[in-house]
Amino acid sequence: MSATQRTTVIRSSGSYLPPQVVTNEMLSRIMDTTDEWIVPRTGIRERRFVMPGVGPAEIAEHAARAALDAAGLTPADIGLVVFATMTPDHYFPGSGGLLAARLGMSTTPALDIRMQCAGFLSGLQTADAFIRSGAFDRVLLVGAEVHSGLMPWPESVWDVMLGRGDGPCDPYWYERASGMRDRAVLFGDGAGAMVLEANESGDGRGFLGFVMKTDGAHWDKLYVPGGGCKSRPYFTPAMFESLGTIPIVEGRQVFRLASQLMPEAVRDVLAKTGHRLEELDLLLMHQANLRINESVQKILGLPDSKVFNNIQKYGNTTAATLPLVYDEAVELGLAGPGSLVGFTALGAGLHWGAAIARL
């Protein structure tokens, strides 16, 4: 069978969530918020945060090894590593090479993708293109995020939040944390991985199509205003004082765009591959906000049995949400061999799209 007839199948998946659970009540110790304020707006009840000094490459290793073990493979069986993240260990080099080194790879190429919440979806398309072309037979795709590194408060504030120190929180930091509560409550840390490989059996399994789009005119709906090589110097004390290193999230605009563009992308990829919405067994959406996903589900007219969300437990883990929600859905038996599964995401850029696969 020629390389052009190859498809890309998901051989296995794996997840890693840091053990430290941070509930909404714990956040209320250091900022003006409550469970009653957070849940109606986001659906999030808790999230996970890493310990100090832990970066995305480290948690990605745990997810990658889980996926490799599930496939009965070793790192030596992988031809390419693709790492999606918006919270890299360093400005450079990328986290892909760091992960490869942690897995004992010394010559395996590694590619980094910076497309934020759409990063893993783009990684699926990228891996699929490499595999279909015959360049690689097997790709390790990882999405990992350590958003806790974006939180600017000192360790003494963390101690109050985690119950390791006496409260109340320092008033100065309570006010600053409250000023970013709309974003601070959203994010969590975590990693997910997939082993993707060539399928030449002709049995119809694999990724059937992708739709990926970008509109840079909406860049200011989701972005970090402080830092970057456009600034000179790269960082200034004023940026930190004004919380300029914290992401800007135009919540209402993002909700409107996501509710419109994600359903359109799902319909587009189904039409592109000759399938009807009724044939879809499961739709897995980027876990940015439960209310967005509920809106997408309603617009598409999908029953509860055909969607699955886990943002309630993990928050928004950006590039890690799709592999995490996929891995959990498979573990729960919500998707299996023969299932027609859709994936969709929207993130900063704006980048958005959808994919469909026959498991």
C-alpha positions as semicolon CSV with decimal commas, in nm:
position;residue;x (nm);y (nm);z (nm)
1;M;0,000;0,000;0,000
2;S;0,141;0,341;-0,091
3;A;0,215;0,611;0,162
4;T;-0,074;0,818;0,025
5;Q;-0,316;0,541;0,132
6;R;-0,190;0,530;0,488
7;T;-0,405;0,655;0,772
8;T;-0,307;0,760;1,122
9;V;-0,454;0,569;1,415
10;I;-0,440;0,636;1,787
11;R;-0,241;0,339;1,916
12;S;-0,271;0,444;2,281
13;S;-0,306;0,736;2,519
14;G;-0,187;0,834;2,865
15;S;-0,246;1,103;3,128
16;Y;-0,079;1,267;3,421
17;L;-0,239;1,498;3,678
18;P;-0,033;1,642;3,963
19;P;-0,147;1,509;4,301
20;Q;-0,211;1,853;4,454
21;V;-0,583;1,931;4,427
22;V;-0,683;2,297;4,458
23;T;-1,052;2,348;4,522
24;N;-1,251;2,665;4,475
25;E;-1,270;2,699;4,853
26;M;-0,889;2,693;4,872
27;L;-0,868;2,974;4,616
28;S;-1,111;3,178;4,826
29;R;-0,845;3,190;5,097
30;I;-0,628;3,419;4,885
31;M;-0,874;3,609;4,665
32;D;-1,227;3,743;4,666
33;T;-1,408;3,447;4,514
34;T;-1,633;3,159;4,611
35;D;-1,745;2,824;4,477
36;E;-2,083;2,988;4,412
37;W;-1,911;3,252;4,194
38;I;-1,684;3,015;4,000
39;V;-1,909;2,718;3,919
40;P;-2,197;2,904;3,745
41;R;-1,946;3,093;3,527
42;T;-1,705;2,812;3,439
43;G;-1,827;2,476;3,567
44;I;-1,491;2,429;3,741
45;R;-1,489;2,288;4,094
46;E;-1,120;2,203;4,133
47;R;-0,790;2,186;3,944
48;R;-0,440;2,046;3,991
49;F;-0,116;2,238;4,047
50;V;0,243;2,112;4,044
51;M;0,496;2,167;4,318
52;P;0,760;2,442;4,276
53;G;1,036;2,354;4,030
54;V;0,824;2,116;3,820
55;G;0,786;2,209;3,453
56;P;0,580;2,080;3,162
57;A;0,854;1,849;3,030
58;E;0,856;1,661;3,360
59;I;0,482;1,603;3,376
60;A;0,481;1,529;3,002
61;E;0,724;1,245;3,068
62;H;0,474;1,079;3,302
63;A;0,194;1,102;3,043
64;A;0,425;0,986;2,763
65;R;0,544;0,681;2,955
66;A;0,184;0,593;3,040
67;A;0,094;0,606;2,670
68;L;0,400;0,405;2,569
69;D;0,329;0,143;2,836
70;A;-0,032;0,116;2,719
71;A;0,095;0,050;2,367
72;G;0,361;-0,199;2,479
73;L;0,626;0,024;2,324
74;T;0,950;0,192;2,430
75;P;1,088;0,536;2,342
76;A;1,309;0,367;2,083
77;D;0,994;0,281;1,885
78;I;0,908;0,651;1,831
79;G;1,017;0,831;1,515
80;L;0,911;1,186;1,609
81;V;0,811;1,375;1,924
82;V;0,558;1,659;1,895
83;F;0,510;1,875;2,205
84;A;0,221;2,122;2,234
85;T;0,229;2,381;2,514
86;M;0,183;2,751;2,582
87;T;0,375;2,730;2,912
88;P;0,721;2,599;2,812
89;D;0,992;2,524;3,064
90;H;1,209;2,798;2,910
91;Y;1,170;3,075;2,653
92;F;1,407;2,853;2,454
93;P;1,486;2,574;2,390
94;G;1,144;2,420;2,346
95;S;1,010;2,153;2,578
96;G;1,004;1,887;2,304
97;G;1,376;1,828;2,323
98;L;1,365;1,829;2,702
99;L;1,098;1,560;2,696
100;A;1,293;1,354;2,443
101;A;1,601;1,370;2,667
102;R;1,397;1,264;2,972
103;L;1,277;0,963;2,770
104;G;1,637;0,869;2,686
105;M;1,618;0,980;2,323
106;S;1,944;1,126;2,192
107;T;1,876;1,165;1,818
108;T;1,496;1,148;1,778
109;P;1,365;1,475;1,628
110;A;1,130;1,682;1,841
111;L;0,891;1,952;1,725
112;D;0,730;2,219;1,944
113;I;0,386;2,365;1,872
114;R;0,275;2,697;2,021
115;M;-0,092;2,727;1,931
116;Q;-0,222;2,744;2,287
117;C;-0,564;2,585;2,336
118;A;-0,565;2,463;1,975
119;G;-0,214;2,321;2,010
120;F;-0,300;1,955;2,051
121;L;-0,551;1,963;1,766
122;S;-0,285;2,117;1,543
123;G;-0,043;1,853;1,669
124;L;-0,282;1,581;1,556
125;Q;-0,296;1,731;1,208
126;T;0,083;1,772;1,199
127;A;0,148;1,414;1,312
128;D;-0,110;1,285;1,065
129;A;0,063;1,468;0,778
130;F;0,403;1,325;0,874
131;I;0,264;0,973;0,900
132;R;0,057;0,987;0,581
133;S;0,359;1,115;0,389
134;G;0,565;0,817;0,502
135;A;0,820;1,038;0,680
136;F;0,748;0,862;1,012
137;D;0,562;0,547;1,109
138;R;0,503;0,640;1,470
139;V;0,471;0,978;1,648
140;L;0,451;1,061;2,018
141;L;0,221;1,363;2,060
142;V;0,207;1,533;2,398
143;G;0,018;1,830;2,539
144;A;0,139;1,958;2,876
145;E;0,087;2,276;3,073
146;V;0,208;2,427;3,400
147;H;-0,017;2,729;3,435
148;S;0,064;2,764;3,804
149;G;0,389;2,929;3,696
150;L;0,180;3,222;3,569
151;M;0,048;3,296;3,919
152;P;0,255;3,588;4,052
153;W;0,205;3,550;4,423
154;P;0,490;3,450;4,660
155;E;0,527;3,114;4,832
156;S;0,377;3,250;5,153
157;V;0,049;3,307;4,968
158;W;0,065;2,956;4,823
159;D;0,109;2,828;5,179
160;V;-0,212;2,999;5,289
161;M;-0,401;2,864;4,989
162;L;-0,278;2,507;5,040
163;G;-0,330;2,514;5,417
164;R;0,040;2,492;5,495
165;G;0,051;2,834;5,659
166;D;-0,168;3,039;5,887
167;G;-0,405;3,289;5,732
168;P;-0,536;3,530;5,655
169;C;-0,366;3,611;5,327
170;D;-0,149;3,920;5,312
171;P;-0,389;4,206;5,220
172;Y;-0,163;4,335;4,942
173;W;-0,157;3,997;4,768
174;Y;-0,525;3,930;4,840
175;E;-0,610;4,247;4,647
176;R;-0,374;4,160;4,359
177;A;-0,500;3,802;4,336
178;S;-0,859;3,926;4,342
179;G;-0,773;4,153;4,048
180;M;-0,698;3,847;3,834
181;R;-0,956;3,609;3,978
182;D;-1,147;3,584;3,650
183;R;-0,838;3,414;3,500
184;A;-0,674;3,258;3,804
185;V;-0,973;3,031;3,868
186;L;-0,970;2,893;3,513
187;F;-0,639;2,719;3,475
188;G;-0,488;2,392;3,596
189;D;-0,174;2,187;3,537
190;G;-0,167;1,853;3,358
191;A;-0,037;1,646;3,069
192;G;-0,179;1,404;2,816
193;A;-0,016;1,199;2,541
194;M;-0,103;0,986;2,241
195;V;0,100;0,737;2,042
196;L;-0,004;0,779;1,679
197;E;0,100;0,530;1,413
198;A;0,055;0,435;1,051
199;N;-0,230;0,207;0,952
200;E;-0,197;0,035;0,616
201;S;-0,466;-0,228;0,666
202;G;-0,732;-0,043;0,467
203;D;-0,986;-0,114;0,742
204;G;-1,113;0,244;0,756
205;R;-0,962;0,322;1,096
206;G;-0,774;0,644;1,161
207;F;-0,810;1,018;1,119
208;L;-1,043;1,090;0,830
209;G;-1,003;1,466;0,803
210;F;-0,915;1,798;0,962
211;V;-1,037;2,155;0,939
212;M;-0,797;2,415;1,082
213;K;-0,839;2,792;1,061
214;T;-0,677;3,109;1,195
215;D;-0,794;3,469;1,224
216;G;-0,518;3,689;1,365
217;A;-0,751;3,989;1,375
218;H;-0,880;3,851;1,705
219;W;-0,536;3,818;1,865
220;D;-0,626;4,062;2,144
221;K;-0,912;3,846;2,276
222;L;-0,659;3,608;2,437
223;Y;-0,304;3,724;2,491
224;V;-0,032;3,824;2,739
225;P;0,036;4,198;2,713
226;G;0,368;4,202;2,900
227;G;0,692;4,049;2,776
228;G;0,806;3,956;2,430
229;C;1,072;4,074;2,191
230;K;0,852;4,360;2,075
231;S;0,927;4,512;2,415
232;R;1,263;4,660;2,505
233;P;1,362;4,541;2,754
234;Y;1,181;4,209;2,734
235;F;1,038;4,254;3,086
236;T;1,011;4,566;3,301
237;P;0,915;4,612;3,667
238;A;0,608;4,805;3,547
239;M;0,482;4,497;3,364
240;F;0,484;4,294;3,684
241;E;0,331;4,576;3,887
242;S;0,038;4,607;3,643
243;L;-0,007;4,226;3,619
244;G;0,094;4,256;3,255
245;T;0,248;3,908;3,259
246;I;-0,094;3,753;3,327
247;P;-0,309;3,645;3,029
248;I;-0,589;3,872;2,913
249;V;-0,909;3,674;2,855
250;E;-1,200;3,860;2,697
251;G;-1,447;3,609;2,831
252;R;-1,766;3,727;2,662
253;Q;-1,600;3,765;2,323
254;V;-1,429;3,426;2,350
255;F;-1,759;3,265;2,448
256;R;-1,931;3,420;2,146
257;L;-1,658;3,320;1,902
258;A;-1,615;2,968;2,039
259;S;-1,990;2,903;2,039
260;Q;-2,003;3,003;1,673
261;L;-1,676;2,871;1,529
262;M;-1,643;2,532;1,699
263;P;-1,982;2,400;1,580
264;E;-1,907;2,532;1,230
265;A;-1,575;2,346;1,227
266;V;-1,741;2,023;1,340
267;R;-2,000;2,049;1,065
268;D;-1,729;2,134;0,811
269;V;-1,510;1,835;0,892
270;L;-1,808;1,600;0,888
271;A;-1,913;1,729;0,546
272;K;-1,554;1,710;0,422
273;T;-1,535;1,342;0,517
274;G;-1,884;1,250;0,396
275;H;-2,039;1,194;0,738
276;R;-2,353;1,318;0,906
277;L;-2,374;1,460;1,256
278;E;-2,599;1,171;1,356
279;E;-2,316;0,926;1,283
280;L;-2,088;1,086;1,542
281;D;-2,052;0,864;1,849
282;L;-1,864;1,113;2,067
283;L;-1,754;1,475;2,045
284;L;-1,457;1,579;2,259
285;M;-1,414;1,954;2,298
286;H;-1,134;2,167;2,434
287;Q;-1,203;2,213;2,804
288;A;-1,185;2,592;2,842
289;N;-1,523;2,658;3,000
290;L;-1,807;2,416;3,062
291;R;-2,058;2,681;2,956
292;I;-1,893;2,710;2,613
293;N;-1,909;2,335;2,566
294;E;-2,271;2,324;2,673
295;S;-2,345;2,597;2,416
296;V;-2,166;2,404;2,140
297;Q;-2,354;2,088;2,234
298;K;-2,687;2,271;2,223
299;I;-2,614;2,433;1,886
300;L;-2,519;2,097;1,737
301;G;-2,817;1,927;1,900
302;L;-2,609;1,648;2,051
303;P;-2,745;1,441;2,340
304;D;-2,551;1,414;2,666
305;S;-2,447;1,061;2,569
306;K;-2,241;1,199;2,279
307;V;-2,030;1,451;2,470
308;F;-1,791;1,422;2,762
309;N;-1,634;1,693;2,977
310;N;-1,387;1,680;3,265
311;I;-1,309;2,049;3,314
312;Q;-1,502;2,025;3,641
313;K;-1,208;1,833;3,794
314;Y;-0,906;1,973;3,612
315;G;-0,985;2,326;3,493
316;N;-0,848;2,450;3,162
317;T;-0,520;2,267;3,093
318;T;-0,491;2,431;2,748
319;A;-0,297;2,198;2,513
320;A;-0,347;1,906;2,753
321;T;-0,727;1,913;2,758
322;L;-0,796;1,706;2,446
323;P;-0,562;1,414;2,531
324;L;-0,681;1,419;2,892
325;V;-1,049;1,412;2,800
326;Y;-0,984;1,146;2,533
327;D;-0,787;0,922;2,768
328;E;-1,056;0,944;3,035
329;A;-1,339;0,887;2,787
330;V;-1,172;0,570;2,658
331;E;-1,105;0,450;3,012
332;L;-1,474;0,501;3,095
333;G;-1,578;0,303;2,787
334;L;-1,738;0,602;2,615
335;A;-1,542;0,534;2,296
336;G;-1,382;0,220;2,162
337;P;-1,297;0,028;1,844
338;G;-1,517;0,143;1,558
339;S;-1,637;0,463;1,728
340;L;-1,656;0,779;1,518
341;V;-1,502;1,047;1,739
342;G;-1,481;1,421;1,677
343;F;-1,234;1,666;1,828
344;T;-1,270;2,044;1,832
345;A;-1,088;2,337;1,991
346;L;-1,047;2,713;1,981
347;G;-0,759;2,907;2,128
348;A;-0,552;3,222;2,126
349;G;-0,445;3,331;1,782
350;L;-0,731;3,290;1,714
351;H;-0,680;2,931;1,600
352;W;-0,966;2,684;1,579
353;G;-1,073;2,369;1,404
354;A;-1,200;2,014;1,423
355;A;-1,095;1,660;1,341
356;I;-1,274;1,330;1,300
357;A;-1,136;0,982;1,354
358;R;-1,258;0,624;1,332
359;L;-1,111;0,439;1,629
